[in-house]
Amino acid sequence: MHLNVYLSFPMITARELALNVLQALETDNKRSDQLLHRMLQHTTLNRIDRALATGLVNGVLRYRSQLDFVISHFYHHKLEKAAPVMRNIFRLGAYQILFFDKVPDWAAVNECVKLARKYKGERMSKLVNGVLRKITPESVSLDEWLKKKSPEEQLAIKYSHPLWLVERWLGTYGREKTEAALIYNNQFPLFGFRINRLRTSHKEFFSDLLLETAAHEECGIENFFLSKDFNSFEPAVTEGLCSVQNPTQALACLLLNPFPESTVLDLCAAPGGKSTFMAELMQNQGEITSVDIYEQKLLKTESHSQTLGINIISTAVADARNFTPEKRPDSILLDVPCTGTGVLGRRAELRWKLTPATLKELLTLQAELLDHAAGLLEEGGILVYATCSIEPEENTLQIEAFLIRHPDFEADSENESVPELFRQGQEGKGAILTLPGTHRGFDGGFCQRLRKTRPSSDGRAA
């Protein structure tokens, strides 16, 4: 069944569009937000229906394993053997019945029956009708059904995360922190905003008549705030008075603490949020080279820099494993590709795409990037390694292995520019770890500050 057939009809419903996105994710490596954006461009859905389609996609992806567990109690066959389109229709119906108060159960069932009839015929539509009509908030006894499961399985199903990931987190962080992360990942994420200190101040920004009453909250990092309301701040983003950035991403930049007139290399930089924040920290004085393998993403970096009034960023399309700048940088920010387990709340489908094999592949790439970056610095140069992961193998263990390979580097504990809240427990280590659910509105992430203490033994930084 080809997706484009349905995209050609502008009268597609919100639920059918959601189904198309879920179907595409079965075989497409694109992100759900990218697929949603692309499909919505081909429809005439109004604002409410667009929001419905988006909510359905994100909700089904977040609660997929819990939904499958519930559906399996009413579907008297093996759900995993059903056609993917049938599984997704069941999930759409069950999600609306169990999580959408504003959608009457009968309406959710009827719309899913129509989808089943269109995609799989009359017989399957009757099956969908029979199964979904049995599912109600009263007929589902989730806690009772889970009692027969192990503690790990209970958490995995209740909070809808892969079992292998839940088991890892329990072993590393214990039950309390693991459950907090699981809960965080299923909540609607807050928007993080960064006030552009080159163009305005916190006081001036919120003295605007349109913004002074906009709902927001401070987050403990200067010039950053959180809000559930994007629309109120969208004009300010468009004008370059602020940027959208989760405050966790700021910590790596603050740990690097680039100074005005310095030379900074930002490896794996796209889409450029950290590059532009560093430019603001440097008062738009100095040089930043933003390197990434994806040209289209770097074009967004250039456009965003222009909007913010930044002119010290130059971009380079290259593989960060072999890029050599024309002049040696004073500092390097290396924000490596990673599993992204710290941002599962923002990328709802990612939890289902990750595997232990994915982690193993990324560890090799991260080590290669670190080794190359190490050779680009002079003695005394600073390297900050960053991930949006909470896996020790990608974070502390990766750094430990690096320091064994590179005795010319040491962990640097200088962190005066980092708010006190995020220095706790890291004395002498030069590292910051945030876990989802620990600090309100903060994603999970890791960063480590390293200093080159002497020239490389191979003479690369002699």
Residue pairs with C-beta under 8 A, 6 or more apart in sequence:
1 23
1 85
1 119
3 20
3 23
3 24
6 12
6 16
6 20
7 20
7 39
7 42
7 43
8 42
10 42
10 43
10 44
11 44
12 20
12 43
12 45
13 49
13 111
14 45
14 49
14 50
14 52
14 53
14 56
15 52
15 53
15 56
15 92
15 111
15 112
15 115
16 115
16 118
17 39
17 40
17 43
17 45
17 53
18 52
18 53
18 56
18 57
18 60
18 92
19 85
19 88
19 89
19 92
19 115
19 119
20 39
21 32
21 35
21 36
21 39
21 53
21 57
22 57
22 60
22 61
22 88
22 91
22 92
23 84
23 85
23 88
24 30
24 35
25 32
25 35
25 61
25 349
26 84
28 35
29 353
31 347
31 349
32 57
32 58
32 61
32 347
32 348
32 349
33 347
36 53
36 54
36 57
40 50
40 53
45 53
55 100
56 92
56 95
56 96
57 348
58 348
59 95
59 99
59 100
60 67
60 88
60 91
60 92
60 95
61 348
61 349
61 352
62 160
62 185
62 186
62 348
63 95
63 99
63 160
63 186
64 91
64 160
64 352
65 156
65 157
65 160
65 161
65 162
66 142
66 157
66 158
66 159
66 160
67 90
67 91
67 94
67 95
67 98
67 160
68 79
68 87
68 91
69 142
69 145
69 157
70 94
70 98
70 135
70 140
70 142
71 79
71 90
71 91
71 94
71 131
71 135
72 79
73 140
73 145
74 131
74 134
74 135
74 139
75 82
75 90
75 131
79 87
79 90
80 87
82 90
83 120
85 119
85 120
86 116
86 120
86 124
86 127
86 128
89 112
89 115
89 116
89 119
89 128
90 112
90 128
90 131
90 132
92 108
92 112
92 115
93 108
93 109
93 111
93 112
93 128
93 132
93 135
94 132
94 135
96 103
96 105
96 108
97 105
97 108
97 109
97 132
97 135
97 136
97 137
98 135
98 137
98 140
100 108
105 136
108 132
109 128
109 129
109 132
109 133
112 128
112 132
113 125
113 128
113 129
113 132
114 125
115 128
116 124
116 125
116 127
116 128
116 129
117 124
117 125
142 158
146 153
146 154
146 157
146 158
149 157
151 175
152 163
152 166
152 167
152 170
153 163
155 161
155 166
155 170
155 178
155 179
155 182
156 162
156 163
156 166
159 166
159 179
159 182
159 183
159 185
159 186
160 186
161 182
161 185
161 344
161 351
162 351
162 352
162 354
164 355
164 356
165 341
165 351
165 354
166 178
166 182
168 391
169 177
169 178
169 181
169 390
170 178
172 392
173 181
173 390
173 435
177 435
177 437
177 438
180 435
180 436
180 437
180 438
181 390
181 435
181 436
181 437
181 444
182 437
183 437
184 345
184 436
184 437
185 344
185 345
185 351
185 436
186 345
187 345
188 228
189 345
189 346
189 441
189 443
190 226
190 227
190 228
190 440
190 441
191 226
191 227
191 228
191 229
191 230
191 233
191 244
192 219
192 224
192 225
192 226
192 244
192 245
192 246
192 247
192 249
192 441
193 216
193 224
193 225
193 226
193 227
193 233
193 237
193 242
193 243
193 244
193 245
194 223
194 224
194 242
194 243
194 244
194 245
194 250
194 277
194 280
195 201
195 202
195 205
195 223
195 224
195 225
195 241
195 242
196 240
196 241
196 242
196 243
196 280
196 308
196 309
197 223
197 280
198 279
198 280
198 283
198 284
198 308
198 309
198 310
199 240
199 241
199 308
199 309
200 241
202 222
202 223
205 211
205 236
205 241
205 242
206 212
208 236
210 232
210 235
211 232
211 233
211 236
214 227
214 229
214 232
214 233
215 227
215 228
215 229
215 232
216 225
216 226
216 227
216 229
216 233
217 225
217 226
217 227
217 440
217 441
218 225
218 226
219 225
219 226
219 247
219 439
219 440
219 441
219 442
220 247
220 419
220 421
220 422
220 439
221 247
221 250
221 251
221 254
221 419
222 419
224 245
224 247
224 250
226 247
226 440
226 441
227 233
230 244
233 242
236 242
237 243
237 244
238 307
239 307
240 307
240 308
240 309
243 273
243 276
243 277
243 304
243 308
245 273
245 277
246 346
246 441
246 442
246 443
247 441
247 442
248 342
248 388
248 434
248 442
248 443
248 444
248 445
249 273
249 274
249 277
249 388
249 443
249 445
250 277
251 418
251 422
251 432
251 434
251 445
251 447
252 274
252 333
252 335
252 384
252 386
252 432
252 445
252 447
253 274
253 277
253 278
253 281
253 333
254 281
254 417
254 418
254 419
255 384
255 415
255 417
255 418
255 430
255 432
255 447
255 449
256 264
256 278
256 331
256 333
256 382
256 384
256 449
257 281
257 414
257 416
257 417
258 264
258 278
258 281
258 282
258 286
258 288
258 330
258 331
259 282
259 286
260 282
260 283
260 285
260 286
261 282
261 285
261 286
262 282
262 286
262 287
262 330
262 331
263 286
263 287
263 327
263 328
263 329
263 330
263 331
264 278
264 282
264 286
264 287
264 288
264 289
264 329
264 330
264 331
264 332
264 333
265 288
265 289
265 291
265 325
265 329
265 331
265 332
265 333
265 373
265 376
266 274
266 275
266 278
266 288
266 289
266 290
266 291
266 332
266 333
266 335
267 291
267 320
267 323
267 332
267 333
267 334
267 335
267 369
267 373
268 291
268 292
268 320
268 334
268 335
268 336
268 337
268 369
269 275
269 290
269 291
269 292
269 298
269 301
269 315
269 333
269 335
270 290
270 292
270 294
270 297
270 298
270 300
270 301
271 297
271 300
271 301
271 304
272 290
272 297
272 298
272 300
272 301
272 304
272 305
272 313
274 333
274 335
274 386
275 288
275 290
275 301
275 305
275 313
276 301
276 304
276 305
276 308
276 310
276 313
278 288
278 333
279 288
279 305
279 308
279 310
279 312
279 313
280 308
280 310
282 288
282 312
284 309
284 310
284 311
284 312
285 312
286 312
287 312
287 314
288 312
288 313
288 314
289 313
289 314
289 315
289 316
289 325
289 329
290 298
290 301
290 313
290 314
290 315
290 316
291 315
291 316
291 317
291 318
291 320
291 323
292 298
292 301
292 315
292 317
292 318
292 320
293 317
293 318
293 319
293 320
294 317
295 317
298 315
298 316
298 317
301 313
301 315
302 313
302 315
305 311
305 313
316 323
320 334
320 369
320 372
320 373
321 365
321 368
321 369
321 372
322 372
323 372
324 376
325 376
328 376
328 377
328 378
328 381
328 461
329 376
329 377
329 381
330 381
330 382
331 377
331 381
331 382
331 383
331 384
332 373
332 376
332 377
332 381
332 382
332 383
332 384
333 384
333 386
334 369
334 370
334 373
334 383
334 384
334 385
334 386
335 386
335 387
336 362
336 365
336 366
336 369
336 370
336 385
336 386
336 387
336 394
337 362
337 365
337 366
338 362
338 366
338 387
338 388
338 389
338 391
338 394
339 354
339 358
339 359
339 362
339 389
339 391
339 394
340 347
340 350
340 354
340 388
340 389
341 354
341 388
341 389
341 390
341 391
341 444
342 387
342 388
342 389
342 390
342 434
342 435
342 436
342 443
342 444
342 445
342 446
343 350
343 388
343 443
343 444
343 445
344 350
344 351
344 436
345 436
345 443
346 443
359 391
359 393
359 394
362 394
363 393
363 394
363 398
366 387
366 394
366 398
367 398
367 401
367 402
370 385
370 398
370 402
371 402
371 405
371 406
373 383
374 383
374 402
374 406
374 408
374 409
374 452
374 456
375 456
375 458
375 460
375 461
376 461
377 383
377 452
377 461
378 452
378 455
378 461
379 452
379 453
379 454
379 455
379 461
380 451
380 452
380 453
381 451
381 452
381 461
382 412
382 449
382 450
382 451
382 452
383 409
383 449
383 450
383 451
383 452
384 447
384 448
384 449
384 450
385 398
385 399
385 402
385 447
385 448
385 450
386 445
386 446
386 447
386 448
387 394
387 395
387 445
387 446
387 447
388 443
388 444
388 445
389 395
389 444
389 445
389 446
390 433
390 435
390 436
390 444
390 445
390 446
394 446
395 431
395 433
395 446
395 448
396 431
396 433
396 446
396 448
399 411
399 431
399 448
399 450
402 409
402 450
403 409
403 410
403 411
403 450
406 456
408 452
408 453
408 454
408 455
408 456
408 457
409 450
409 451
409 452
409 453
410 450
410 451
410 453
411 428
411 429
411 430
411 431
411 448
411 449
411 450
412 430
412 449
412 450
412 451
413 426
413 427
413 428
413 429
413 430
413 449
414 430
414 449
415 423
415 426
415 430
415 432
415 449
418 432
421 439
422 432
422 434
423 432
426 432
429 448
430 448
430 449
430 450
431 446
431 447
431 448
431 449
432 446
432 447
432 448
433 445
433 446
434 442
434 443
434 444
434 445
434 446
435 444
436 442
436 443
436 444
452 461
455 461
455 462
456 462
